[in-house]
Amino acid sequence: MSNDAHVYVKTQTEYEYTRRKRREDMRAQVTTFAIMIFLTLVSFTSVAAGFSKYYIVPIILLLAAIQVVLQLYYFMHMSEKGHAVTTFFLYSAATIGFTILLTFLTIIWW
């Protein structure tokens, strides 16, 4: 084992920046989690209220899509630097999948 181990000590400015950044990240995650809980409650409430299924299904699908985007962006850390290639491939696959789905639905119902 070497005795030449270097220990890096953060300056006060680096420490404060890291602490502020982590606090902002945590606040964003808690806020996003609260939004997703609210969207889930809206979905359950619309089903429990007995609305028409032609109203409920599109609303639930829209709220689910919003939750997927929020989960990817905040909880899977897609908003951070260094995830550009992953983000590109993910959104490209989603676009291709949506296009294929739309194509098949158009072929079947047209």
Beta strands, then each sheet from edge to edge (+ up, - down):
end
